[in-house]
Amino acid sequence: MADGERFGARTKTGGVCVVLRAETKAGQDERFAALLSDLAYSVRAEETGCRSYVVTREIGARERFAVHARFADWNSFERHAETPHMDSALPRLTAHLASPWTMEIFMEV
């Protein structure tokens, strides 16, 4: 079996780690932090496939945030995007952003 085939098989069953970065408009960091914290609580409470969902703020840059998430597998990661709490939170969060979100997706090895 080629390395690509082995990696492809793992992507369906291995853990998925995501780093989502955001920067808010000036003066909107506290509201954004509250909304993002509420979302994180819902994700941790309602998504059994989510192993960890941590919200952080960059030291020395109040407007810069990152979400560090770990999902059991690719299916759990995909289901996360389709939850009612994500549908509700994303438009409210996006309204406070100075620029688009960035997302890095990693597969556990």
ROPAGU-287248 format. One record per atom (N, C-alpha, C, CB): residue number from 1; y, x, z; residue in one letter; atom name. Coordinates in steps of 0.05 Angstrom, whole numbers, plus 5000, padded with zeros to 4 digits. Each point is the difference from the previous one (the first is absolute). Glycine has a CB too. Example, Ala and Ser with C-alpha at 12.3 -4.5 7.8 and 13.67 -1.06 7.14 Angstrom:
+-----+------+------+------+---+----+
|   k |    v |    u |    w | r |  a |
+-----+------+------+------+---+----+
|   1 | 4886 | 5264 | 5156 | A |  N |
|   1 | 5024 | 4982 | 5000 | A | CA |
|   1 | 5024 | 5018 | 5000 | A |  C |
|   1 | 4977 | 4962 | 5025 | A | CB |
|   2 | 5044 | 5031 | 4961 | S |  N |
|   2 | 5024 | 5016 | 5001 | S | CA |
|   2 | 5022 | 4985 | 5014 | S |  C |
|   2 | 4987 | 5024 | 4957 | S | CB |
+-----+------+------+------+---+----+
! end
This chain:
+-----+------+------+------+---+----+
|   k |    v |    u |    w | r |  a |
+-----+------+------+------+---+----+
|   1 | 4976 | 5017 | 5000 | M |  N |
|   1 | 5024 | 4983 | 5000 | M | CA |
|   1 | 5025 | 5018 | 5000 | M |  C |
|   1 | 4975 | 4963 | 5025 | M | CB |
|   2 | 5044 | 5031 | 4958 | A |  N |
|   2 | 5025 | 5015 | 4999 | A | CA |
|   2 | 5017 | 4995 | 5024 | A |  C |
|   2 | 4999 | 4998 | 4950 | A | CB |
|   3 | 5019 | 5021 | 5057 | D |  N |
|   3 | 5017 | 4998 | 5023 | D | CA |
|   3 | 5017 | 4975 | 4999 | D |  C |
|   3 | 5001 | 5049 | 5004 | D | CB |
|   4 | 5009 | 4944 | 4972 | G |  N |
|   4 | 5017 | 4976 | 4997 | G | CA |
|   4 | 4985 | 4975 | 5007 | G |  C |
|   4 | 5026 | 5024 | 4965 | G | CB |
|   5 | 4948 | 4975 | 5028 | E |  N |
|   5 | 4984 | 4976 | 5006 | E | CA |
|   5 | 4996 | 4998 | 5030 | E |  C |
|   5 | 4977 | 5004 | 4955 | E | CB |
|   6 | 5018 | 5018 | 5058 | R |  N |
|   6 | 4996 | 5000 | 5029 | R | CA |
|   6 | 5026 | 4991 | 5014 | R |  C |
|   6 | 4965 | 5036 | 4997 | R | CB |
|   7 | 5057 | 4975 | 4994 | F |  N |
|   7 | 5026 | 4992 | 5012 | F | CA |
|   7 | 5005 | 4971 | 4995 | F |  C |
|   7 | 5018 | 5046 | 4993 | F | CB |
|   8 | 4977 | 4944 | 4982 | G |  N |
|   8 | 5004 | 4972 | 4994 | G | CA |
|   8 | 4983 | 4982 | 5018 | G |  C |
|   8 | 5010 | 5013 | 4953 | G | CB |
|   9 | 4966 | 4995 | 5053 | A |  N |
|   9 | 4983 | 4984 | 5018 | A | CA |
|   9 | 5012 | 4999 | 5028 | A |  C |
|   9 | 4960 | 5011 | 4973 | A | CB |
|  10 | 5051 | 5011 | 5036 | R |  N |
|  10 | 5012 | 5001 | 5027 | R | CA |
|  10 | 5025 | 4983 | 5002 | R |  C |
|  10 | 4981 | 5046 | 5005 | R | CB |
|  11 | 5034 | 4951 | 4974 | T |  N |
|  11 | 5025 | 4985 | 5002 | T | CA |
|  11 | 4995 | 4971 | 5006 | T |  C |
|  11 | 5020 | 5031 | 4968 | T | CB |
|  12 | 4956 | 4959 | 5027 | K |  N |
|  12 | 4994 | 4972 | 5006 | K | CA |
|  12 | 4991 | 4996 | 5028 | K |  C |
|  12 | 4987 | 4994 | 4953 | K | CB |
|  13 | 5002 | 5027 | 5060 | T |  N |
|  13 | 4989 | 4997 | 5027 | T | CA |
|  13 | 5013 | 5017 | 5022 | T |  C |
|  13 | 4958 | 4989 | 4977 | T | CB |
|  14 | 5056 | 5032 | 5015 | G |  N |
|  14 | 5012 | 5017 | 5020 | G | CA |
|  14 | 5026 | 4989 | 5011 | G |  C |
|  14 | 4979 | 5039 | 4978 | G | CB |
|  15 | 5031 | 4973 | 5044 | G |  N |
|  15 | 5025 | 4992 | 5011 | G | CA |
|  15 | 5024 | 5006 | 4982 | G |  C |
|  15 | 4980 | 5008 | 5045 | G | CB |
|  16 | 5040 | 4976 | 4958 | V |  N |
|  16 | 5025 | 5003 | 4985 | V | CA |
|  16 | 5023 | 5005 | 5019 | V |  C |
|  16 | 4982 | 4970 | 4962 | V | CB |
|  17 | 5033 | 5050 | 5034 | C |  N |
|  17 | 5024 | 5006 | 5016 | C | CA |
|  17 | 5025 | 4998 | 4983 | C |  C |
|  17 | 4973 | 5031 | 5030 | C | CB |
|  18 | 5047 | 4956 | 4981 | V |  N |
|  18 | 5025 | 4995 | 4985 | V | CA |
|  18 | 5024 | 5009 | 5016 | V |  C |
|  18 | 4978 | 4961 | 4977 | V | CB |
|  19 | 5041 | 5052 | 5009 | V |  N |
|  19 | 5025 | 5007 | 5012 | V | CA |
|  19 | 5021 | 4986 | 4983 | V |  C |
|  19 | 4984 | 5045 | 5019 | V | CB |
|  20 | 5031 | 4937 | 4994 | L |  N |
|  20 | 5021 | 4985 | 4987 | L | CA |
|  20 | 5026 | 5009 | 5011 | L |  C |
|  20 | 4970 | 4959 | 4992 | L | CB |
|  21 | 5049 | 5048 | 4991 | R |  N |
|  21 | 5026 | 5010 | 5009 | R | CA |
|  21 | 5022 | 4981 | 4991 | R |  C |
|  21 | 4984 | 5048 | 4998 | R | CB |
|  22 | 5036 | 4950 | 5020 | A |  N |
|  22 | 5023 | 4982 | 4994 | A | CA |
|  22 | 5025 | 5011 | 5012 | A |  C |
|  22 | 4970 | 4961 | 4999 | A | CB |
|  23 | 5053 | 5034 | 4987 | E |  N |
|  23 | 5026 | 5007 | 5011 | E | CA |
|  23 | 5017 | 4975 | 4999 | E |  C |
|  23 | 4996 | 5049 | 4985 | E | CB |
|  24 | 5017 | 4945 | 5037 | T |  N |
|  24 | 5016 | 4976 | 5002 | T | CA |
|  24 | 5029 | 5005 | 4992 | T |  C |
|  24 | 4970 | 4983 | 5036 | T | CB |
|  25 | 5044 | 4996 | 4957 | K |  N |
|  25 | 5028 | 5001 | 4996 | K | CA |
|  25 | 5014 | 5006 | 5027 | K |  C |
|  25 | 4997 | 4967 | 4962 | K | CB |
|  26 | 5026 | 5045 | 5037 | A |  N |
|  26 | 5015 | 5008 | 5024 | A | CA |
|  26 | 5004 | 4975 | 5018 | A |  C |
|  26 | 5023 | 5037 | 4975 | A | CB |
|  27 | 4971 | 4967 | 5051 | G |  N |
|  27 | 5004 | 4979 | 5019 | G | CA |
|  27 | 4979 | 4979 | 5002 | G |  C |
|  27 | 5047 | 5008 | 4993 | G | CB |
|  28 | 4932 | 4994 | 4990 | Q |  N |
|  28 | 4979 | 4980 | 5000 | Q | CA |
|  28 | 4974 | 5010 | 5012 | Q |  C |
|  28 | 5021 | 4980 | 4960 | Q | CB |
|  29 | 4979 | 5043 | 5052 | D |  N |
|  29 | 4976 | 5012 | 5010 | D | CA |
|  29 | 4987 | 4985 | 5023 | D |  C |
|  29 | 5018 | 5044 | 4985 | D | CB |
|  30 | 4998 | 4946 | 5033 | E |  N |
|  30 | 4989 | 4986 | 5024 | E | CA |
|  30 | 4986 | 4974 | 4992 | E |  C |
|  30 | 5036 | 5020 | 5028 | E | CB |
|  31 | 4977 | 4965 | 4954 | R |  N |
|  31 | 4987 | 4975 | 4990 | R | CA |
|  31 | 4974 | 5006 | 4985 | R |  C |
|  31 | 5046 | 4978 | 4997 | R | CB |
|  32 | 4955 | 5043 | 4986 | F |  N |
|  32 | 4977 | 5008 | 4985 | F | CA |
|  32 | 4977 | 5009 | 5019 | F |  C |
|  32 | 5030 | 5014 | 4962 | F | CB |
|  33 | 4977 | 5001 | 5058 | A |  N |
|  33 | 4981 | 5009 | 5020 | A | CA |
|  33 | 4986 | 4977 | 5014 | A |  C |
|  33 | 5027 | 5042 | 5007 | A | CB |
|  34 | 4989 | 4938 | 5000 | A |  N |
|  34 | 4989 | 4976 | 5014 | A | CA |
|  34 | 4981 | 4985 | 4981 | A |  C |
|  34 | 5041 | 4997 | 5028 | A | CB |
|  35 | 4967 | 4999 | 4947 | L |  N |
|  35 | 4983 | 4986 | 4981 | L | CA |
|  35 | 4974 | 5015 | 4995 | L |  C |
|  35 | 5041 | 4980 | 4979 | L | CB |
|  36 | 4961 | 5046 | 5018 | L |  N |
|  36 | 4977 | 5017 | 4994 | L | CA |
|  36 | 4981 | 5001 | 5024 | L |  C |
|  36 | 5028 | 5027 | 4968 | L | CB |
|  37 | 4983 | 4974 | 5056 | S |  N |
|  37 | 4984 | 4999 | 5024 | S | CA |
|  37 | 4985 | 4974 | 5003 | S |  C |
|  37 | 5032 | 5030 | 5022 | S | CB |
|  38 | 4981 | 4948 | 4971 | D |  N |
|  38 | 4986 | 4974 | 5000 | D | CA |
|  38 | 4978 | 4999 | 4980 | D |  C |
|  38 | 5043 | 4978 | 5015 | D | CB |
|  39 | 4961 | 5033 | 4962 | L |  N |
|  39 | 4979 | 5001 | 4979 | L | CA |
|  39 | 4977 | 5016 | 5010 | L |  C |
|  39 | 5035 | 4995 | 4964 | L | CB |
|  40 | 4970 | 5028 | 5047 | A |  N |
|  40 | 4979 | 5018 | 5010 | A | CA |
|  40 | 4983 | 4986 | 5021 | A |  C |
|  40 | 5029 | 5040 | 4991 | A | CB |
|  41 | 4984 | 4945 | 5026 | Y |  N |
|  41 | 4985 | 4984 | 5021 | Y | CA |
|  41 | 4981 | 4981 | 4986 | Y |  C |
|  41 | 5039 | 5005 | 5033 | Y | CB |
|  42 | 4971 | 4980 | 4947 | S |  N |
|  42 | 4983 | 4981 | 4986 | S | CA |
|  42 | 4977 | 5013 | 4986 | S |  C |
|  42 | 5040 | 4971 | 4994 | S | CB |
|  43 | 4965 | 5051 | 4993 | V |  N |
|  43 | 4979 | 5015 | 4985 | V | CA |
|  43 | 4978 | 5008 | 5020 | V |  C |
|  43 | 5034 | 5016 | 4965 | V | CB |
|  44 | 4974 | 4997 | 5057 | R |  N |
|  44 | 4980 | 5009 | 5019 | R | CA |
|  44 | 4985 | 4977 | 5012 | R |  C |
|  44 | 5029 | 5040 | 5010 | R | CB |
|  45 | 4984 | 4938 | 4995 | A |  N |
|  45 | 4987 | 4977 | 5013 | A | CA |
|  45 | 4982 | 4984 | 4981 | A |  C |
|  45 | 5038 | 4998 | 5031 | A | CB |
|  46 | 4969 | 5000 | 4944 | E |  N |
|  46 | 4987 | 4982 | 4982 | E | CA |
|  46 | 4982 | 5012 | 4978 | E |  C |
|  46 | 5038 | 4972 | 5009 | E | CB |
|  47 | 4964 | 5054 | 4987 | E |  N |
|  47 | 4984 | 5012 | 4978 | E | CA |
|  47 | 4978 | 5018 | 5011 | E |  C |
|  47 | 5041 | 4999 | 4971 | E | CB |
|  48 | 4935 | 4991 | 5029 | T |  N |
|  48 | 4977 | 5015 | 5011 | T | CA |
|  48 | 4995 | 5025 | 4985 | T |  C |
|  48 | 4981 | 4958 | 5015 | T | CB |
|  49 | 5026 | 5044 | 4959 | G |  N |
|  49 | 4996 | 5024 | 4984 | G | CA |
|  49 | 5021 | 5021 | 5004 | G |  C |
|  49 | 4977 | 4971 | 4967 | G | CB |
|  50 | 5043 | 5023 | 5048 | C |  N |
|  50 | 5021 | 5020 | 5006 | C | CA |
|  50 | 4993 | 5015 | 5025 | C |  C |
|  50 | 5035 | 4971 | 4978 | C | CB |
|  51 | 4961 | 5055 | 5020 | R |  N |
|  51 | 4992 | 5016 | 5023 | R | CA |
|  51 | 5024 | 5010 | 5016 | R |  C |
|  51 | 4960 | 5014 | 4974 | R | CB |
|  52 | 5063 | 4988 | 5012 | S |  N |
|  52 | 5024 | 5010 | 5014 | S | CA |
|  52 | 5024 | 4993 | 4982 | S |  C |
|  52 | 4974 | 5038 | 5023 | S | CB |
|  53 | 5048 | 4955 | 4990 | Y |  N |
|  53 | 5025 | 4993 | 4986 | Y | CA |
|  53 | 5023 | 5008 | 5018 | Y |  C |
|  53 | 4978 | 4961 | 4974 | Y | CB |
|  54 | 5034 | 5062 | 5021 | V |  N |
|  54 | 5020 | 5011 | 5017 | V | CA |
|  54 | 5027 | 5003 | 4985 | V |  C |
|  54 | 4964 | 5025 | 5026 | V | CB |
|  55 | 5057 | 4965 | 4987 | V |  N |
|  55 | 5027 | 5002 | 4989 | V | CA |
|  55 | 5014 | 5023 | 5013 | V |  C |
|  55 | 5002 | 4950 | 4990 | V | CB |
|  56 | 5010 | 5068 | 4994 | T |  N |
|  56 | 5015 | 5023 | 5011 | T | CA |
|  56 | 5028 | 5001 | 4988 | T |  C |
|  56 | 4957 | 5025 | 5007 | T | CB |
|  57 | 5061 | 4989 | 5007 | R |  N |
|  57 | 5027 | 5004 | 4991 | R | CA |
|  57 | 5005 | 5030 | 5000 | R |  C |
|  57 | 5016 | 4955 | 5018 | R | CB |
|  58 | 4996 | 5056 | 4961 | E |  N |
|  58 | 5005 | 5028 | 4998 | E | CA |
|  58 | 5019 | 5010 | 5021 | E |  C |
|  58 | 4991 | 4997 | 4950 | E | CB |
|  59 | 5003 | 5025 | 5063 | I |  N |
|  59 | 5017 | 5011 | 5020 | I | CA |
|  59 | 5026 | 5010 | 4986 | I |  C |
|  59 | 4961 | 5014 | 5029 | I | CB |
|  60 | 5062 | 4977 | 4982 | G |  N |
|  60 | 5025 | 5008 | 4989 | G | CA |
|  60 | 5010 | 4984 | 4976 | G |  C |
|  60 | 4989 | 5044 | 5016 | G | CB |
|  61 | 4995 | 4936 | 4975 | A |  N |
|  61 | 5008 | 4984 | 4977 | A | CA |
|  61 | 4992 | 4971 | 5006 | A |  C |
|  61 | 4994 | 5039 | 4968 | A | CB |
|  62 | 5023 | 4947 | 5046 | R |  N |
|  62 | 4994 | 4972 | 5009 | R | CA |
|  62 | 4993 | 4981 | 4978 | R |  C |
|  62 | 5030 | 5008 | 5037 | R | CB |
|  63 | 4979 | 4997 | 4939 | E |  N |
|  63 | 4995 | 4982 | 4977 | E | CA |
|  63 | 4973 | 5005 | 4986 | E |  C |
|  63 | 5049 | 4997 | 4994 | E | CB |
|  64 | 4937 | 5024 | 5014 | R |  N |
|  64 | 4975 | 5007 | 4986 | R | CA |
|  64 | 4976 | 4993 | 5017 | R |  C |
|  64 | 5024 | 5037 | 4976 | R | CB |
|  65 | 4958 | 4948 | 5012 | F |  N |
|  65 | 4976 | 4990 | 5013 | F | CA |
|  65 | 4975 | 5008 | 4984 | F |  C |
|  65 | 5026 | 4962 | 5020 | F | CB |
|  66 | 4952 | 5038 | 4994 | A |  N |
|  66 | 4974 | 5003 | 4986 | A | CA |
|  66 | 4979 | 4983 | 5015 | A |  C |
|  66 | 5012 | 5048 | 4985 | A | CB |
|  67 | 4971 | 4940 | 4999 | V |  N |
|  67 | 4977 | 4986 | 5011 | V | CA |
|  67 | 4975 | 5016 | 4993 | V |  C |
|  67 | 5023 | 4954 | 4995 | V | CB |
|  68 | 4961 | 5051 | 5025 | H |  N |
|  68 | 4975 | 5015 | 4996 | H | CA |
|  68 | 4977 | 4981 | 5006 | H |  C |
|  68 | 5021 | 5045 | 5014 | H | CB |
|  69 | 4964 | 4948 | 4965 | A |  N |
|  69 | 4979 | 4980 | 5002 | A | CA |
|  69 | 4973 | 5011 | 4992 | A |  C |
|  69 | 5034 | 4964 | 4991 | A | CB |
|  70 | 4946 | 5027 | 5022 | R |  N |
|  70 | 4972 | 5008 | 4993 | R | CA |
|  70 | 4983 | 4975 | 4998 | R |  C |
|  70 | 5005 | 5045 | 5024 | R | CB |
|  71 | 4982 | 4952 | 4954 | F |  N |
|  71 | 4983 | 4977 | 4995 | F | CA |
|  71 | 4971 | 5008 | 4997 | F |  C |
|  71 | 5038 | 4977 | 4977 | F | CB |
|  72 | 4944 | 5006 | 5031 | A |  N |
|  72 | 4971 | 5006 | 5000 | A | CA |
|  72 | 4990 | 5007 | 4972 | A |  C |
|  72 | 4995 | 4969 | 5038 | A | CB |
|  73 | 5016 | 5018 | 4942 | D |  N |
|  73 | 4991 | 5004 | 4972 | D | CA |
|  73 | 5020 | 4989 | 4981 | D |  C |
|  73 | 4952 | 4998 | 5014 | D | CB |
|  74 | 5043 | 5006 | 4960 | W |  N |
|  74 | 5019 | 4991 | 4979 | W | CA |
|  74 | 5004 | 4970 | 5001 | W |  C |
|  74 | 4986 | 5039 | 4972 | W | CB |
|  75 | 4993 | 4946 | 5033 | N |  N |
|  75 | 5003 | 4971 | 5001 | N | CA |
|  75 | 5018 | 4991 | 5022 | N |  C |
|  75 | 4954 | 4996 | 4981 | N | CB |
|  76 | 5044 | 5017 | 5042 | S |  N |
|  76 | 5018 | 4993 | 5022 | S | CA |
|  76 | 5029 | 5006 | 4993 | S |  C |
|  76 | 4963 | 5010 | 5033 | S | CB |
|  77 | 5041 | 5013 | 4954 | F |  N |
|  77 | 5027 | 5007 | 4991 | F | CA |
|  77 | 5011 | 4979 | 4980 | F |  C |
|  77 | 4989 | 5048 | 5007 | F | CB |
|  78 | 4995 | 4943 | 4974 | E |  N |
|  78 | 5008 | 4980 | 4981 | E | CA |
|  78 | 5006 | 4973 | 5014 | E |  C |
|  78 | 4973 | 5023 | 4964 | E | CB |
|  79 | 5010 | 4969 | 5055 | R |  N |
|  79 | 5004 | 4975 | 5014 | R | CA |
|  79 | 5026 | 5000 | 5016 | R |  C |
|  79 | 4951 | 4994 | 5003 | R | CB |
|  80 | 5056 | 5030 | 5007 | H |  N |
|  80 | 5025 | 5003 | 5016 | H | CA |
|  80 | 5024 | 4990 | 4984 | H |  C |
|  80 | 4980 | 5039 | 5024 | H | CB |
|  81 | 5021 | 4967 | 4951 | A |  N |
|  81 | 5023 | 4993 | 4983 | A | CA |
|  81 | 5002 | 4970 | 4995 | A |  C |
|  81 | 4997 | 5044 | 4978 | A | CB |
|  82 | 4981 | 4941 | 5026 | E |  N |
|  82 | 4999 | 4972 | 4994 | E | CA |
|  82 | 5001 | 4982 | 5025 | E |  C |
|  82 | 4973 | 5012 | 4960 | E | CB |
|  83 | 5034 | 4999 | 5063 | T |  N |
|  83 | 5001 | 4984 | 5024 | T | CA |
|  83 | 5026 | 4984 | 5003 | T |  C |
|  83 | 4970 | 5035 | 5022 | T | CB |
|  84 | 5029 | 4943 | 4992 | P |  N |
|  84 | 5025 | 4984 | 5004 | P | CA |
|  84 | 5022 | 5016 | 5014 | P |  C |
|  84 | 4971 | 4959 | 5001 | P | CB |
|  85 | 5021 | 5058 | 5018 | H |  N |
|  85 | 5022 | 5015 | 5014 | H | CA |
|  85 | 5013 | 5020 | 4981 | H |  C |
|  85 | 4975 | 4994 | 5043 | H | CB |
|  86 | 5010 | 5017 | 4938 | M |  N |
|  86 | 5013 | 5018 | 4980 | M | CA |
|  86 | 5018 | 4984 | 4981 | M |  C |
|  86 | 4961 | 5032 | 5003 | M | CB |
|  87 | 5029 | 4945 | 4988 | D |  N |
|  87 | 5016 | 4983 | 4982 | D | CA |
|  87 | 5027 | 4993 | 5013 | D |  C |
|  87 | 4958 | 4982 | 4980 | D | CB |
|  88 | 5041 | 5012 | 5046 | S |  N |
|  88 | 5024 | 4992 | 5015 | S | CA |
|  88 | 5018 | 5024 | 5005 | S |  C |
|  88 | 4974 | 4963 | 5021 | S | CB |
|  89 | 5015 | 5059 | 4987 | A |  N |
|  89 | 5016 | 5023 | 5009 | A | CA |
|  89 | 5013 | 5016 | 4977 | A |  C |
|  89 | 4971 | 5002 | 5040 | A | CB |
|  90 | 5015 | 5002 | 4938 | L |  N |
|  90 | 5010 | 5018 | 4980 | L | CA |
|  90 | 5028 | 4993 | 4989 | L |  C |
|  90 | 4953 | 5008 | 4988 | L | CB |
|  91 | 5053 | 4967 | 5005 | P |  N |
|  91 | 5027 | 4994 | 4991 | P | CA |
|  91 | 5021 | 5005 | 5020 | P |  C |
|  91 | 4981 | 4966 | 4971 | P | CB |
|  92 | 5013 | 5028 | 5055 | R |  N |
|  92 | 5020 | 5005 | 5021 | R | CA |
|  92 | 5004 | 5030 | 5005 | R |  C |
|  92 | 4987 | 4956 | 5021 | R | CB |
|  93 | 4992 | 5059 | 4978 | L |  N |
|  93 | 5003 | 5029 | 5003 | L | CA |
|  93 | 5015 | 5013 | 4976 | L |  C |
|  93 | 4957 | 5000 | 5027 | L | CB |
|  94 | 5035 | 4992 | 4949 | T |  N |
|  94 | 5012 | 5012 | 4976 | T | CA |
|  94 | 5030 | 4995 | 4999 | T |  C |
|  94 | 4956 | 4993 | 4976 | T | CB |
|  95 | 5054 | 4985 | 5034 | A |  N |
|  95 | 5028 | 4995 | 5000 | A | CA |
|  95 | 5017 | 5021 | 5015 | A |  C |
|  95 | 4988 | 4951 | 4998 | A | CB |
|  96 | 4999 | 5064 | 5020 | H |  N |
|  96 | 5014 | 5020 | 5016 | H | CA |
|  96 | 4998 | 5028 | 4989 | H |  C |
|  96 | 4991 | 4972 | 5039 | H | CB |
|  97 | 4995 | 5032 | 4938 | L |  N |
|  97 | 4995 | 5026 | 4990 | L | CA |
|  97 | 5023 | 5011 | 4983 | L |  C |
|  97 | 4952 | 4989 | 5000 | L | CB |
|  98 | 5052 | 5037 | 5003 | A |  N |
|  98 | 5020 | 5014 | 4984 | A | CA |
|  98 | 4989 | 5008 | 4973 | A |  C |
|  98 | 5022 | 5016 | 5042 | A | CB |
|  99 | 4951 | 4988 | 4957 | S |  N |
|  99 | 4986 | 5007 | 4976 | S | CA |
|  99 | 4972 | 4989 | 5001 | S |  C |
|  99 | 5027 | 5043 | 4995 | S | CB |
| 100 | 4958 | 4957 | 4983 | P |  N |
| 100 | 4973 | 4989 | 5001 | P | CA |
| 100 | 4981 | 5015 | 5019 | P |  C |
| 100 | 5007 | 4985 | 4952 | P | CB |
| 101 | 4973 | 5001 | 5058 | W |  N |
| 101 | 4979 | 5012 | 5016 | W | CA |
| 101 | 4986 | 5022 | 4984 | W |  C |
| 101 | 4994 | 4957 | 5025 | W | CB |
| 102 | 4995 | 5062 | 4988 | T |  N |
| 102 | 4982 | 5019 | 4988 | T | CA |
| 102 | 4973 | 4998 | 5015 | T |  C |
| 102 | 5038 | 5031 | 4985 | T | CB |
| 103 | 4940 | 4972 | 5000 | M |  N |
| 103 | 4974 | 4998 | 5013 | M | CA |
| 103 | 4982 | 5022 | 4989 | M |  C |
| 103 | 5006 | 4950 | 5005 | M | CB |
| 104 | 4980 | 5062 | 5014 | E |  N |
| 104 | 4979 | 5020 | 4994 | E | CA |
| 104 | 4974 | 4989 | 5010 | E |  C |
| 104 | 5033 | 5039 | 5003 | E | CB |
| 105 | 4946 | 4962 | 4980 | I |  N |
| 105 | 4974 | 4989 | 5007 | I | CA |
| 105 | 4980 | 5023 | 5000 | I |  C |
| 105 | 5012 | 4954 | 4981 | I | CB |
| 106 | 4973 | 5048 | 5040 | F |  N |
| 106 | 4980 | 5021 | 5003 | F | CA |
| 106 | 4973 | 4988 | 5006 | F |  C |
| 106 | 5035 | 5032 | 5016 | F | CB |
| 107 | 4944 | 4981 | 4973 | M |  N |
| 107 | 4972 | 4992 | 5007 | M | CA |
| 107 | 4990 | 5020 | 5020 | M |  C |
| 107 | 4992 | 4979 | 4954 | M | CB |
| 108 | 4994 | 5011 | 5067 | E |  N |
| 108 | 4988 | 5018 | 5019 | E | CA |
| 108 | 4977 | 5016 | 4987 | E |  C |
| 108 | 5013 | 4968 | 5038 | E | CB |
| 109 | 4984 | 5056 | 4971 | V |  N |
| 109 | 4979 | 5017 | 4990 | V | CA |
| 109 | 4981 | 5008 | 5022 | V |  C |
| 109 | 5030 | 5018 | 4965 | V | CB |
+-----+------+------+------+---+----+
! end
